[in-house]
Amino acid sequence: MSNCTNDFGDKEQSFTPPSVDYDSWKIESFKKIEKILYAMIDSGDKPLALVLEIGHFSPLFSKKELLWAKRNIDFANELCAKIIKRYKKLVRIIPTVLINNLDEEDQDLSNEILHDMIKDKKYINHKSVKILSERNLKNRAYKALKNDPTLSNSFINIDGKAYLKHDEYQNDLAAGFVDESGKIIPRCGLILTSYISKIISLSKQRLNHPIKTDIVFLSFSQEYHEYKRVRLGVDIYTQTQKDISLSPIVIHWNYDMNSCLISYRQKEWISE
């Protein structure tokens, strides 16, 4: 395993387990994730919310996406079992799925596929999973940019793209486009920021505590570019909103290559 501090100021761990067997790989992955996850939960005020972003999927699943989704849901279900056994009601789990949908028909199809995959799961089930729409989150991002000056003024326009104003970010991933009038058109980074805002609202409802809420956010990404977008969404939110205690863990793994990348932040860094 190698440890490093990257440009985001967070801690990043990458590892490749010794075995290419999937079951062995999963056991090794559990060990790495549990250690970080338990430390974050133990340091937070109880009860707290654990929000799982099980994955973000396109409406028409490819065979590769279906296999990844099934394995990921199995993994998340087992992780929930461990968390509940260890913490009981001190941790309220909120599983979510983000659908990259284009229209109502696509969303209905995605919901049907996902519900079929979770029908036999005890913890990741029909009642508990919140399915969120990329289209709706994009609309929420538009409204947030219009109504929140702190958010809208947090970007710099470089060649028609909106980058987060942050010295360590190095402008390597845009949060949106900028039109001729200077209006920001949200892309993945801002859509993920809108997602973060939504799950915080869900967490406050779940904990019945509208003011202060500790949240541990665990995100699973299939592709490396998705991993980067989720981290960008977290960065935008934590740089512009100071009303929440959010401890993010963003994971990217590649089952084929038998590798895993984990990025996580300590509260001290988030509050700076």
BAFIZA-518938 format. One line per 10 residues: for each residue x, y, z of N, C-alpha, C, O, CB. Coordinates in steps of 0.2 Angstrom, whole numbers, plus 5000, padded with zeros to 4 digits. Glycine has a CB too. Layout:
! BAFIZA-518938
X:Y:Z:X:Y:Z:X:Y:Z:X:Y:Z:X:Y:Z ~ ...;
***
This chain:
! BAFIZA-518938
5004:4994:5000:5000:5000:5000:5004:5006:5000:5010:5006:5003:4995:5000:5006 ~ 5002:5011:4996:5006:5018:4996:5001:5023:4999:4995:5023:4998:5008:5020:4989 ~ 5004:5028:5003:5000:5033:5006:5003:5040:5004:5009:5040:5003:5000:5033:5014 ~ 4998:5044:5002:5001:5051:5000:4996:5056:5001:4990:5055:5002:5003:5051:4992 ~ 4998:5062:5002:4993:5068:5002:4993:5071:4995:4998:5073:4993:4996:5073:5008 ~ 4987:5072:4992:4987:5074:4985:4985:5081:4985:4985:5085:4991:4982:5070:4981 ~ 4984:5084:4979:4983:5091:4979:4976:5094:4982:4976:5100:4983:4983:5093:4971 ~ 4972:5089:4983:4966:5091:4987:4966:5092:4994:4962:5095:4997:4960:5086:4985 ~ 4972:5090:4997:4973:5091:5004:4970:5085:5008:4970:5086:5014:4970:5098:5006 ~ 4968:5080:5005:4965:5075:5008:4970:5069:5008:4976:5070:5006:4958:5072:5005;
4968:5064:5012:4973:5058:5012:4970:5053:5007:4964:5051:5006:4973:5055:5019 ~ 4975:5050:5003:4973:5045:4998:4977:5039:4999:4983:5039:5000:4975:5048:4991 ~ 4974:5033:4999:4977:5027:4999:4975:5023:4993:4970:5022:4991:4975:5023:5006 ~ 4980:5020:4990:4979:5015:4985:4982:5008:4986:4988:5008:4989:4982:5018:4978 ~ 4979:5003:4984:4982:4997:4986:4979:4991:4981:4974:4992:4978:4980:4994:4993 ~ 4983:4986:4980:4982:4981:4976:4982:4974:4980:4988:4973:4982:4986:4981:4969 ~ 4977:4971:4981:4977:4965:4986:4982:4960:4982:4982:4960:4976:4970:4962:4987 ~ 4984:4955:4986:4989:4950:4983:4985:4945:4979:4988:4941:4975:4992:4946:4989 ~ 4979:4944:4979:4975:4939:4975:4970:4942:4970:4968:4948:4971:4971:4935:4980 ~ 4970:4939:4964:4965:4941:4959:4958:4938:4960:4954:4940:4956:4968:4940:4952;
4957:4934:4965:4951:4931:4966:4946:4936:4969:4948:4940:4974:4952:4925:4971 ~ 4940:4937:4966:4936:4942:4969:4934:4942:4976:4934:4947:4979:4929:4942:4964 ~ 4932:4936:4979:4931:4935:4986:4936:4937:4990:4935:4941:4995:4928:4928:4987 ~ 4942:4935:4988:4948:4937:4992:4949:4945:4992:4951:4948:4997:4954:4934:4990 ~ 4948:4948:4986:4949:4955:4985:4944:4958:4989:4945:4964:4992:4948:4956:4977 ~ 4938:4956:4990:4932:4959:4993:4934:4959:5001:4933:4964:5004:4926:4956:4992 ~ 4937:4954:5003:4939:4954:5010:4944:4959:5012:4944:4962:5017:4941:4946:5012 ~ 4949:4959:5008:4954:4964:5008:4952:4971:5008:4954:4975:5012:4960:4963:5003 ~ 4947:4972:5004:4944:4979:5003:4940:4981:5009:4941:4987:5011:4940:4979:4997 ~ 4937:4976:5012:4933:4978:5018:4938:4980:5024:4936:4985:5027:4929:4971:5020;
4943:4977:5024:4948:4978:5030:4950:4986:5029:4951:4989:5034:4954:4974:5029 ~ 4952:4988:5023:4954:4995:5022:4949:5000:5023:4950:5005:5026:4957:4995:5015 ~ 4943:4998:5020:4937:5003:5021:4935:5004:5028:4934:5009:5031:4932:5001:5016 ~ 4934:4998:5032:4932:4998:5038:4936:5002:5043:4933:5005:5047:4931:4990:5041 ~ 4942:5001:5042:4947:5005:5047:4946:5012:5047:4945:5016:5052:4954:5003:5045 ~ 4945:5015:5041:4944:5022:5040:4937:5024:5042:4936:5029:5045:4945:5024:5032 ~ 4932:5020:5040:4925:5021:5041:4924:5021:5049:4920:5026:5051:4921:5016:5038 ~ 4926:5016:5052:4925:5016:5060:4928:5022:5063:4925:5025:5068:4928:5010:5063 ~ 4934:5024:5061:4938:5030:5064:4933:5036:5063:4933:5040:5068:4945:5031:5061 ~ 4930:5037:5057:4926:5043:5056:4920:5043:5060:4918:5048:5063:4925:5044:5049;
4917:5037:5060:4911:5036:5064:4912:5037:5072:4908:5041:5075:4907:5029:5063 ~ 4917:5035:5074:4919:5035:5081:4920:5042:5083:4919:5044:5089:4925:5031:5083 ~ 4923:5046:5079:4925:5053:5080:4919:5058:5080:4919:5064:5082:4930:5056:5076 ~ 4913:5056:5077:4907:5060:5076:4902:5060:5082:4902:5055:5086:4904:5058:5070 ~ 4898:5065:5083:4893:5065:5088:4888:5060:5086:4886:5059:5080:4890:5072:5088 ~ 4885:5057:5091:4880:5052:5089:4873:5054:5092:4872:5058:5096:4881:5045:5093 ~ 4868:5052:5088:4868:5048:5082:4870:5052:5076:4869:5058:5076:4861:5045:5081 ~ 4873:5048:5071:4875:5052:5065:4872:5048:5059:4870:5042:5060:4883:5052:5065 ~ 4873:5051:5053:4870:5048:5047:4876:5045:5043:4881:5049:5042:4866:5053:5043 ~ 4875:5039:5040:4880:5036:5036:4877:5036:5029:4872:5032:5028:4883:5029:5038;
4879:5040:5024:4875:5040:5018:4880:5036:5013:4886:5038:5012:4874:5048:5015 ~ 4877:5032:5010:4880:5028:5005:4878:5030:4998:4872:5029:4996:4879:5020:5006 ~ 4883:5032:4994:4881:5033:4987:4884:5026:4983:4890:5026:4981:4885:5039:4984 ~ 4879:5022:4983:4881:5015:4980:4884:5015:4973:4888:5011:4971:4875:5010:4980 ~ 4882:5020:4969:4884:5021:4963:4880:5026:4959:4875:5028:4961:4884:5014:4959 ~ 4883:5028:4953:4879:5032:4948:4880:5028:4942:4885:5027:4939:4882:5039:4948 ~ 4874:5027:4939:4873:5023:4933:4869:5026:4927:4865:5031:4928:4869:5016:4935 ~ 4871:5024:4921:4867:5026:4915:4861:5022:4915:4861:5017:4917:4872:5026:4909 ~ 4856:5025:4912:4849:5022:4911:4850:5015:4908:4847:5010:4910:4845:5026:4907 ~ 4854:5014:4902:4854:5008:4899:4861:5004:4901:4866:5006:4899:4854:5009:4891;
4860:5000:4906:4866:4997:4909:4869:4992:4903:4866:4988:4900:4864:4993:4915 ~ 4876:4993:4903:4880:4988:4899:4881:4982:4903:4880:4982:4909:4887:4991:4897 ~ 4884:4976:4900:4885:4970:4904:4890:4972:4910:4890:4969:4915:4887:4965:4900 ~ 4895:4976:4908:4900:4978:4913:4897:4982:4919:4899:4980:4925:4906:4982:4910 ~ 4893:4986:4917:4889:4990:4923:4885:4986:4927:4885:4987:4933:4885:4996:4919 ~ 4881:4981:4924:4877:4977:4928:4881:4973:4933:4879:4972:4938:4873:4973:4923 ~ 4887:4970:4930:4891:4966:4935:4893:4970:4940:4893:4968:4946:4897:4963:4931 ~ 4896:4976:4939:4899:4981:4944:4893:4983:4949:4894:4983:4955:4902:4987:4941 ~ 4887:4984:4946:4882:4986:4951:4880:4981:4955:4879:4982:4961:4876:4989:4947 ~ 4879:4975:4953:4877:4969:4957:4883:4968:4963:4881:4967:4968:4876:4963:4953;
4889:4968:4961:4894:4967:4966:4894:4972:4971:4895:4971:4977:4901:4966:4962 ~ 4893:4978:4968:4894:4984:4973:4888:4984:4978:4889:4986:4984:4893:4991:4969 ~ 4882:4982:4975:4876:4982:4980:4877:4976:4985:4876:4977:4991:4870:4980:4976 ~ 4880:4971:4983:4882:4965:4988:4887:4968:4993:4886:4967:4999:4885:4959:4984 ~ 4892:4971:4991:4897:4974:4995:4894:4979:5000:4895:4979:5006:4903:4978:4991 ~ 4890:4984:4998:4887:4989:5002:4882:4985:5007:4882:4987:5013:4883:4994:4998 ~ 4878:4980:5005:4874:4977:5009:4878:4973:5015:4875:4974:5021:4870:4971:5005 ~ 4883:4970:5014:4887:4967:5019:4890:4972:5023:4891:4971:5029:4893:4963:5016 ~ 4892:4978:5021:4895:4983:5025:4890:4986:5029:4891:4987:5035:4898:4989:5020 ~ 4884:4987:5027:4878:4989:5032:4877:4984:5037:4876:4986:5043:4872:4990:5028;
4878:4978:5036:4877:4973:5041:4882:4974:5047:4880:4973:5053:4877:4966:5038 ~ 4888:4975:5045:4894:4976:5049:4893:4982:5054:4894:4982:5060:4900:4976:5046 ~ 4890:4988:5050:4889:4994:5054:4884:4993:5059:4884:4996:5064:4888:5000:5049 ~ 4878:4990:5057:4872:4990:5061:4874:4985:5067:4872:4987:5073:4866:4987:5057 ~ 4878:4980:5066:4880:4976:5072:4884:4979:5076:4884:4978:5083:4884:4969:5069 ~ 4889:4984:5074:4894:4987:5078:4890:4993:5082:4892:4994:5088:4900:4989:5074 ~ 4886:4997:5078:4884:5003:5081:4876:5003:5083:4874:5008:5086:4885:5009:5076 ~ 4873:4998:5081:4865:4998:5082:4862:5004:5079:4863:5006:5074:4864:4997:5090 ~ 4858:5008:5083:4854:5014:5081:4858:5020:5082:4856:5026:5080:4848:5014:5085 ~ 4865:5020:5084:4869:5026:5084:4871:5028:5077:4872:5034:5076:4875:5024:5088;
4870:5024:5072:4872:5026:5065:4865:5025:5061:4863:5019:5060:4878:5022:5062 ~ 4863:5030:5058:4857:5029:5053:4860:5029:5046:4863:5033:5043:4852:5035:5054 ~ 4858:5023:5043:4861:5022:5036:4856:5024:5031:4850:5023:5031:4863:5015:5035 ~ 4858:5028:5026:4854:5031:5020:4858:5029:5014:4862:5032:5011:4853:5038:5021 ~ 4855:5023:5011:4858:5021:5004:4855:5025:4998:4849:5026:4998:4857:5013:5003 ~ 4859:5027:4994:4857:5031:4988:4860:5029:4982:4865:5026:4982:4858:5039:4989 ~ 4856:5030:4976:4859:5028:4969:4857:5034:4965:4852:5037:4965:4855:5022:4966 ~ 4862:5037:4961:4862:5042:4957:4861:5040:4950:4865:5036:4947:4868:5047:4957 ~ 4855:5041:4946:4854:5039:4940:4856:5045:4935:4853:5050:4935:4847:5037:4939 ~ 4860:5044:4930:4861:5048:4925:4856:5048:4919:4857:5046:4914:4868:5047:4921;
4850:5050:4921:4844:5049:4917:4843:5055:4912:4845:5061:4913:4838:5048:4921 ~ 4840:5054:4906:4838:5059:4901:4831:5060:4901:4829:5066:4900:4841:5056:4895 ~ 4826:5055:4902:4819:5057:4902:4816:5052:4907:4819:5047:4910:4816:5056:4895 ~ 4809:5052:4907:4805:5048:4912:4806:5041:4910:4806:5037:4915:4798:5050:4912 ~ 4806:5039:4904:4806:5032:4902:4813:5029:4904:4813:5023:4907:4805:5031:4894 ~ 4818:5033:4903:4825:5030:4905:4825:5029:4913:4827:5024:4915:4830:5035:4903 ~ 4822:5034:4917:4822:5033:4924:4818:5027:4926:4820:5024:4931:4819:5040:4927 ~ 4812:5026:4923:4808:5020:4925:4812:5014:4924:4811:5009:4928:4801:5020:4921 ~ 4815:5013:4918:4819:5007:4916:4825:5006:4921:4826:5001:4924:4822:5008:4909 ~ 4828:5012:4923:4833:5011:4928:4831:5009:4935:4834:5005:4938:4837:5018:4929;
4825:5012:4937:4822:5010:4943:4820:5002:4943:4821:4999:4948:4816:5014:4945 ~ 4818:5000:4938:4816:4993:4937:4822:4988:4938:4822:4983:4941:4812:4992:4931 ~ 4827:4990:4935:4833:4986:4935:4836:4986:4942:4838:4981:4944:4839:4989:4930 ~ 4837:4992:4945:4840:4992:4952:4835:4989:4957:4838:4985:4961:4840:5000:4954 ~ 4829:4989:4956:4824:4986:4961:4825:4978:4960:4825:4975:4965:4817:4988:4960 ~ 4826:4976:4954:4827:4969:4953:4834:4967:4957:4834:4961:4959:4827:4967:4946 ~ 4839:4971:4957:4845:4969:4960:4845:4969:4967:4849:4966:4970:4851:4974:4957 ~ 4841:4973:4970:4841:4974:4977:4835:4970:4981:4834:4970:4987:4840:4981:4979 ~ 4831:4966:4977:4825:4963:4979:4827:4958:4985:4822:4957:4989:4821:4959:4974 ~ 4832:4955:4985:4834:4950:4990:4839:4952:4995:4841:4948:5000:4837:4944:4987;
4840:4959:4996:4845:4962:5000:4841:4964:5007:4836:4966:5006:4849:4967:4997 ~ 4844:4963:5012:4841:4964:5019:4842:4972:5021:4837:4975:5023:4844:4960:5024 ~ 4848:4975:5019:4849:4981:5021:4848:4986:5015:4846:4992:5016:4856:4982:5024 ~ 4850:4984:5009:4850:4989:5004:4843:4986:5000:4843:4982:4996:4856:4988:4999 ~ 4837:4989:5002:4831:4986:5000:4827:4992:4997:4829:4998:4997:4827:4983:5006 ~ 4821:4990:4995:4816:4995:4992:4814:5001:4996:4814:5006:4994:4810:4991:4989 ~ 4813:5000:5002:4811:5005:5007:4817:5010:5009:4815:5016:5010:4808:5002:5013 ~ 4823:5007:5009:4828:5011:5011:4832:5015:5006:4835:5021:5007:4833:5007:5015 ~ 4832:5013:5000:4836:5016:4995:4833:5022:4992:4827:5022:4990:4838:5011:4989 ~ 4836:5028:4992:4834:5034:4988:4837:5034:4981:4843:5035:4981:4836:5040:4993;
4833:5034:4976:4835:5035:4969:4835:5042:4967:4829:5045:4967:4831:5030:4965 ~ 4840:5045:4966:4841:5052:4964:4842:5053:4957:4846:5049:4954:4846:5056:4968 ~ 4839:5058:4954:4839:5059:4947:4844:5065:4945:4844:5070:4948:4833:5061:4944 ~ 4849:5063:4940:4854:5068:4938:4850:5075:4935:4852:5080:4936:4858:5066:4933 ~ 4845:5073:4932:4841:5079:4929:4838:5084:4934:4839:5090:4934:4835:5076:4924 ~ 4835:5081:4939:4833:5085:4945:4838:5088:4949:4837:5094:4951:4829:5081:4950 ~ 4844:5085:4950:4849:5088:4953:4852:5094:4949:4855:5099:4952:4855:5083:4955 ~ 4852:5093:4943:4855:5099:4938:4850:5105:4939:4853:5110:4940:4855:5096:4931 ~ 4844:5104:4939:4839:5109:4941:4840:5113:4947:4840:5119:4948:4832:5107:4940 ~ 4842:5108:4952:4843:5111:4959:4850:5115:4959:4850:5120:4962:4844:5105:4964;
4855:5113:4955:4861:5117:4954:4860:5123:4951:4863:5128:4954:4866:5112:4950 ~ 4856:5124:4946:4854:5130:4943:4851:5135:4949:4853:5141:4949:4849:5129:4937 ~ 4846:5133:4952:4843:5137:4958:4848:5139:4963:4848:5145:4965:4837:5133:4961 ~ 4853:5134:4965:4858:5136:4970:4862:5141:4968:4864:5146:4971:4862:5130:4972 ~ 4864:5141:4961:4869:5146:4958:4865:5153:4958:4869:5158:4959:4871:5144:4951 ~ 4859:5153:4957:4855:5159:4956:4854:5162:4963:4854:5168:4964:4848:5158:4953 ~ 4853:5158:4968:4851:5160:4975:4856:5161:4980:4855:5164:4985:4845:5156:4978 ~ 4862:5158:4979:4868:5158:4984:4874:5161:4981:4878:5158:4977:4869:5150:4985 ~ 4875:5168:4983:4881:5171:4980:4887:5168:4982:4892:5168:4978:4880:5179:4983 ~ 4888:5165:4988:4894:5162:4990:4896:5157:4985:4902:5156:4983:4893:5159:4997;
4891:5153:4983:4892:5147:4978:4894:5150:4971:4899:5148:4968:4886:5143:4978 ~ 4890:5155:4969:4891:5157:4962:4897:5161:4961:4900:5161:4956:4885:5162:4960 ~ 4900:5164:4967:4906:5168:4966:4912:5164:4968:4918:5166:4969:4906:5174:4971 ~ 4911:5157:4969:4917:5153:4970:4920:5150:4964:4925:5145:4965:4914:5147:4975 ~ 4919:5152:4958:4922:5149:4952:4925:5155:4948:4924:5161:4949:4916:5146:4948 ~ 4930:5153:4944:4934:5157:4940:4933:5155:4933:4932:5149:4932:4941:5157:4942 ~ 4932:5159:4928:4930:5158:4921:4937:5157:4918:4940:5162:4917:4926:5163:4918 ~ 4939:5151:4915:4945:5150:4911:4943:5147:4905:4941:5141:4904:4950:5146:4915 ~ 4943:5151:4899:4941:5148:4893:4934:5145:4892:4933:5140:4889:4946:5143:4890 ~ 4930:5149:4895:4923:5147:4895:4921:5141:4900:4916:5138:4899:4921:5145:4888;
4925:5139:4904:4924:5134:4909:4924:5137:4916:4929:5141:4918:4929:5128:4908 ~ 4920:5134:4921:4920:5137:4928:4924:5132:4932:4922:5126:4933:4913:5137:4930 ~ 4929:5135:4935:4934:5131:4940:4933:5133:4947:4932:5139:4948:4941:5131:4937 ~ 4933:5129:4951:4933:5131:4958:4939:5135:4960:4945:5133:4959:4932:5125:4963 ~ 4938:5141:4964:4944:5145:4966:4947:5141:4972:4945:5142:4978:4941:5152:4968 ~ 4952:5138:4971:4956:5134:4976:4963:5133:4974:4964:5130:4969:4952:5128:4978 ~ 4968:5136:4978:4975:5136:4975:4977:5128:4974:4981:5127:4970:4979:5139:4981 ~ 4974:5124:4978:4977:5117:4977:4973:5113:4972:4975:5107:4970:4976:5113:4984 ~ 4968:5116:4969:4964:5112:4964:4967:5112:4957:4966:5107:4954:4957:5115:4964 ~ 4971:5117:4955:4975:5117:4949:4971:5117:4943:4973:5115:4938:4980:5112:4949;
4964:5119:4944:4960:5119:4938:4960:5113:4933:4960:5114:4927:4962:5125:4934 ~ 4960:5107:4936:4961:5101:4932:4954:5098:4930:4954:5094:4926:4965:5096:4935 ~ 4949:5101:4933:4942:5098:4932:4937:5103:4933:4936:5106:4938:4940:5092:4936 ~ 4933:5105:4927:4928:5110:4927:4922:5108:4931:4920:5102:4930:4927:5113:4920 ~ 4919:5113:4934:4912:5111:4937:4906:5113:4933:4901:5111:4934:4912:5115:4944 ~ 4908:5117:4927:4902:5118:4923:4905:5123:4917:4911:5124:4917:4897:5122:4926 ~ 4901:5125:4913:4903:5129:4907:4900:5136:4909:4896:5137:4913:4900:5127:4900 ~ 4903:5141:4906:4901:5148:4907:4899:5151:4900:4903:5151:4895:4907:5153:4910 ~ 4892:5153:4899:4890:5156:4893:4892:5163:4892:4896:5166:4896:4882:5155:4893 ~ 4890:5166:4886:4892:5173:4884:4890:5178:4889:4893:5183:4890:4890:5174:4877;
4884:5177:4893:4882:5182:4898:4885:5181:4905:4884:5185:4909:4875:5181:4899 ~ 4890:5176:4905:4893:5174:4912:4889:5170:4916:4892:5168:4922:4894:5181:4915 ~ 4884:5167:4914:4880:5162:4918:4883:5155:4917:4886:5153:4912:4873:5161:4915 ~ 4884:5152:4923:4887:5145:4924:4882:5140:4922:4876:5140:4925:4890:5144:4931 ~ 4884:5136:4918:4879:5130:4916:4882:5124:4920:4888:5122:4918:4879:5129:4908 ~ 4878:5121:4924:4881:5116:4929:4883:5109:4925:4879:5107:4920:4876:5114:4934 ~ 4889:5107:4926:4891:5100:4924:4891:5096:4930:4889:5097:4935:4897:5100:4919 ~ 4895:5090:4929:4895:5085:4934:4897:5087:4941:4894:5085:4946:4900:5080:4932 ~ 4902:5092:4941:4905:5094:4948:4899:5097:4952:4898:5096:4958:4911:5099:4947 ~ 4896:5102:4949:4890:5106:4952:4884:5101:4953:4880:5102:4958:4888:5112:4948;
4883:5096:4949:4878:5092:4950:4879:5087:4956:4874:5086:4960:4877:5087:4944 ~ 4885:5085:4957:4887:5082:4963:4887:5086:4969:4885:5083:4974:4894:5079:4962 ~ 4888:5092:4968:4887:5097:4974:4880:5097:4976:4878:5097:4982:4890:5104:4972 ~ 4875:5097:4971:4868:5097:4972:4866:5091:4976:4862:5091:4980:4864:5098:4966 ~ 4869:5085:4974:4868:5079:4977:4870:5079:4984:4866:5077:4988:4872:5073:4973 ~ 4876:5082:4986:4878:5082:4993:4873:5086:4997:4871:5084:5002:4885:5086:4993 ~ 4871:5092:4994:4866:5096:4997:4859:5092:4999:4856:5092:5004:4864:5102:4993 ~ 4857:5088:4994:4851:5084:4994:4852:5078:5000:4848:5077:5004:4850:5080:4988 ~ 4858:5075:5000:4859:5070:5005:4859:5073:5012:4857:5069:5017:4865:5066:5004 ~ 4862:5079:5013:4862:5082:5019:4855:5084:5022:4853:5083:5027:4866:5089:5019;
4851:5086:5017:4844:5087:5019:4840:5080:5021:4837:5080:5026:4840:5090:5013 ~ 4842:5075:5017:4839:5068:5019:4842:5066:5026:4838:5063:5030:4841:5063:5014 ~ 4848:5068:5027:4851:5066:5034:4848:5069:5040:4846:5066:5045:4858:5067:5034 ~ 4846:5076:5039:4843:5080:5044:4836:5077:5045:4834:5077:5051:4843:5087:5042 ~ 4833:5075:5040:4826:5072:5041:4827:5065:5045:4823:5064:5049:4823:5071:5034 ~ 4831:5061:5043:4832:5055:5046:4834:5055:5053:4832:5051:5057:4838:5051:5042 ~ 4838:5060:5055:4840:5061:5062:4836:5066:5066:4836:5066:5072:4847:5064:5062 ~ 4831:5069:5062:4826:5073:5065:4830:5079:5069:4828:5080:5075:4822:5070:5070 ~ 4835:5081:5066:4840:5086:5069:4841:5092:5064:4846:5091:5061:4846:5083:5072 ~ 4838:5097:5063:4838:5102:5058:4845:5106:5058:4846:5110:5053:4832:5106:5057;
4848:5107:5064:4853:5112:5065:4860:5108:5064:4863:5109:5059:4853:5115:5072 ~ 4862:5104:5069:4869:5101:5068:4868:5094:5067:4865:5090:5071:4873:5102:5075 ~ 4871:5092:5062:4871:5084:5060:4878:5082:5058:4881:5085:5053:4866:5083:5054 ~ 4880:5077:5061:4887:5074:5058:4885:5068:5053:4881:5064:5054:4890:5070:5064 ~ 4888:5069:5047:4887:5064:5042:4894:5061:5039:4898:5065:5038:4883:5068:5036 ~ 4894:5055:5039:4899:5051:5035:4896:5049:5028:4891:5046:5028:4902:5045:5039 ~ 4900:5052:5023:4898:5050:5016:4902:5046:5013:4908:5047:5012:4897:5057:5012 ~ 4900:5040:5011:4904:5035:5008:4901:5034:5000:4896:5032:4999:4903:5028:5011 ~ 4906:5035:4996:4904:5035:4988:4908:5030:4985:4914:5029:4986:4905:5042:4985 ~ 4904:5026:4981:4908:5021:4977:4907:5023:4969:4902:5024:4967:4904:5014:4978;
4913:5023:4966:4913:5025:4959:4916:5020:4955:4921:5017:4957:4918:5032:4958 ~ 4913:5018:4949:4915:5013:4945:4921:5015:4941:4926:5011:4940:4910:5011:4940 ~ 4921:5021:4938:4926:5024:4934:4930:5029:4937:4928:5033:4942:4923:5027:4927 ~ 4937:5030:4935:4941:5035:4938:4938:5042:4938:4939:5046:4942:4948:5035:4936 ~ 4935:5044:4932:4933:5050:4931:4927:5052:4935:4926:5057:4937:4931:5051:4923 ~ 4923:5047:4937:4917:5048:4941:4920:5049:4948:4917:5053:4952:4913:5041:4942 ~ 4925:5045:4950:4929:5046:4957:4931:5054:4957:4930:5057:4963:4935:5042:4957 ~ 4934:5057:4952:4936:5063:4952:4930:5068:4953:4931:5073:4956:4940:5065:4946 ~ 4925:5067:4949:4919:5071:4949:4916:5072:4956:4914:5077:4959:4914:5069:4944 ~ 4915:5066:4960:4912:5066:4966:4917:5070:4971:4914:5073:4975:4912:5058:4969;
4923:5069:4971:4928:5073:4975:4927:5080:4974:4927:5084:4978:4935:5070:4974 ~ 4926:5082:4967:4925:5089:4966:4919:5092:4969:4919:5097:4972:4925:5090:4958 ~ 4913:5088:4968:4907:5090:4971:4908:5091:4979:4905:5096:4982:4902:5085:4970 ~ 4912:5086:4982:4913:5087:4989:4917:5093:4991:4915:5097:4995:4917:5081:4992 ~ 4922:5095:4987:4926:5101:4987:4922:5107:4987:4923:5112:4991:4932:5101:4982 ~ 4918:5107:4982:4914:5113:4981:4909:5115:4987:4909:5120:4989:4909:5113:4974 ~ 4906:5109:4989:4901:5110:4995:4905:5112:5001:4903:5117:5005:4898:5103:4996 ~ 4911:5109:5003:4914:5110:5009:4918:5117:5009:4919:5120:5014:4919:5105:5010 ~ 4919:5120:5003:4922:5126:5002:4917:5132:5003:4919:5138:5004:4926:5127:4996 ~ 4911:5130:5001:4905:5136:5001:4900:5135:5006:4897:5140:5008:4902:5135:4994;
4899:5129:5009:4894:5129:5015:4898:5126:5021:4902:5122:5021:4889:5123:5012 ~ 4897:5130:5026:4900:5128:5033:4895:5126:5038:4896:5126:5044:4904:5135:5035 ~ 4889:5124:5036:4884:5123:5041:4883:5115:5043:4878:5113:5046:4877:5125:5038 ~ 4888:5111:5041:4887:5104:5041:4894:5101:5043:4899:5103:5041:4884:5101:5035 ~ 4894:5095:5047:4900:5092:5048:4900:5086:5043:4896:5081:5045:4901:5090:5055 ~ 4904:5086:5038:4904:5081:5033:4910:5077:5032:4915:5081:5031:4902:5084:5026 ~ 4910:5071:5033:4917:5067:5033:4916:5062:5027:4913:5057:5027:4918:5063:5039 ~ 4919:5064:5021:4918:5060:5015:4924:5055:5014:4930:5056:5016:4918:5065:5009 ~ 4922:5049:5011:4926:5044:5009:4924:5042:5002:4918:5040:5001:4926:5038:5014 ~ 4928:5044:4997:4927:5042:4990:4931:5037:4988:4937:5037:4988:4928:5049:4986;
4928:5032:4985:4931:5025:4983:4931:5024:4975:4925:5025:4972:4928:5019:4987 ~ 4936:5023:4972:4936:5020:4965:4939:5013:4965:4945:5013:4968:4939:5025:4960 ~ 4936:5008:4963:4939:5002:4962:4938:4999:4955:4933:5000:4952:4937:4997:4967 ~ 4943:4995:4953:4942:4992:4946:4943:4984:4948:4948:4982:4949:4948:4994:4941 ~ 4937:4981:4947:4937:4974:4948:4942:4970:4944:4945:4965:4946:4930:4971:4948 ~ 4942:4972:4937:4946:4969:4932:4953:4969:4934:4957:4964:4933:4945:4971:4925 ~ 4955:4975:4936:4962:4976:4938:4964:4974:4945:4970:4975:4947:4964:4984:4936 ~ 4959:4973:4949:4960:4971:4956:4964:4976:4960:4968:4975:4963:4964:4964:4956 ~ 4961:4982:4959:4964:4988:4962:4959:4992:4965:4953:4992:4963:4969:4992:4958 ~ 4961:4996:4970:4956:5001:4974:4960:5007:4976:4966:5007:4978:4953:4997:4980;
4956:5013:4975:4959:5019:4977:4954:5022:4982:4948:5023:4980:4960:5024:4971 ~ 4956:5024:4988:4952:5027:4993:4954:5034:4995:4960:5035:4996:4952:5023:4999 ~ 4950:5039:4994:4952:5046:4996:4947:5048:5002:4941:5047:5002:4951:5051:4990 ~ 4950:5051:5007:4946:5053:5013:4948:5059:5016:4954:5061:5015:4945:5047:5018 ~ 4944:5063:5020:4946:5069:5023:4945:5069:5030:4940:5066:5033:4942:5075:5019 ~ 4949:5072:5034:4948:5073:5041:4944:5079:5042:4944:5084:5038:4955:5073:5045 ~ 4940:5080:5048:4936:5085:5049:4941:5092:5050:4939:5097:5048:4933:5085:5056 ~ 4947:5091:5052:4951:5097:5053:4953:5100:5046:4953:5106:5046:4958:5095:5056 ~ 4953:5096:5041:4955:5099:5034:4948:5102:5032:4948:5107:5029:4957:5093:5030 ~ 4943:5099:5033:4936:5101:5030:4934:5108:5033:4932:5113:5030:4931:5097:5032;
4936:5109:5040:4934:5115:5043:4939:5121:5042:4937:5127:5044:4934:5114:5050 ~ 4944:5120:5038:4949:5125:5037:4946:5131:5032:4949:5135:5031:4956:5123:5034;
***
